[in-house]
Amino acid sequence: MEMSPVLLRDALTRLKRAQGQLGAVISMIENGEDCKRVLTQLAAVSSAVDRAGFKIIATGMRECQAARERGEEPPMSDEELEKLFLSLS
């Protein structure tokens, strides 16, 4: 299923933020910073990526529902969406 960047704006914002945070984590490790601070930032990166993934799945679910309401075949089955959802959890 192709997704519009407009529909995924929130997910893109989260991923870009995570990209910056990941760069900071790498720098922290390279500079020998405190383990607790590094892991706290790494957890924030992980959370941002997870949330972006769930946002993408939610958008896909809405797109499939809208297709059904228009009487069209959805681009993905419920089983495919479920499999993608479970891959994130």
C-alpha positions in Angstrom: 0.0 0.0 0.0 1.4 3.3 -1.0 1.0 6.0 1.6 0.9 9.7 1.1 3.5 11.8 2.9 0.7 14.3 3.8 -1.2 11.5 5.6 2.0 10.4 7.4 3.2 13.9 8.4 3.1 13.1 12.1 5.0 9.8 11.6 7.6 11.6 9.5 8.0 14.3 12.2 8.6 11.6 14.8 11.1 9.8 12.6 13.0 12.9 11.8 13.1 13.7 15.6 14.3 10.2 16.3 17.0 10.5 13.6 18.4 13.6 15.4 18.2 11.9 18.7 20.0 8.8 17.4 22.8 11.1 16.1 23.1 12.5 19.6 23.2 9.1 21.1 26.0 8.1 18.8 27.9 11.2 19.7 27.3 10.6 23.4 28.8 7.1 23.1 31.7 8.3 21.0 32.4 10.9 23.7 32.2 8.4 26.5 29.2 10.0 28.2 27.4 8.5 31.2 25.7 5.2 30.5 22.4 6.2 32.2 22.2 9.3 30.0 22.9 7.4 26.9 20.3 4.7 27.6 17.7 7.3 28.5 18.2 9.0 25.1 18.2 5.6 23.4 14.9 4.7 25.0 13.5 8.0 23.7 14.7 7.1 20.2 13.1 3.7 20.4 9.8 5.1 21.7 9.7 7.7 18.8 10.3 5.0 16.2 7.6 2.7 17.8 5.1 5.5 17.8 5.8 6.4 14.2 5.2 2.7 13.3 1.9 2.6 15.1 0.9 5.9 13.4 1.6 4.4 10.0 -0.4 1.3 10.9 -3.3 3.4 12.1 -3.2 5.5 8.9 -3.3 2.3 6.8 -6.3 1.0 8.8 -8.2 4.2 8.1 -7.3 4.0 4.4 -8.6 0.5 4.2 -11.8 1.4 6.0 -12.4 4.3 3.7 -11.9 2.1 0.7 -14.5 -0.4 2.1 -17.0 2.5 2.7 -16.6 3.6 -0.9 -17.3 0.0 -2.0 -13.8 -0.6 -3.1 -11.4 -3.4 -2.4 -9.0 -2.2 0.4 -5.3 -2.2 -0.5 -4.6 -4.6 2.4 -6.5 -7.3 4.1 -7.3 -7.2 7.9 -4.9 -10.1 8.3 -2.1 -8.3 6.6 -2.7 -5.2 8.7 -2.8 -7.4 11.9 0.5 -9.0 10.9 2.2 -5.6 10.5 0.7 -4.4 13.7 2.0 -7.4 15.6 5.5 -7.0 14.1 5.7 -3.7 16.0 4.6 -5.0 19.3 
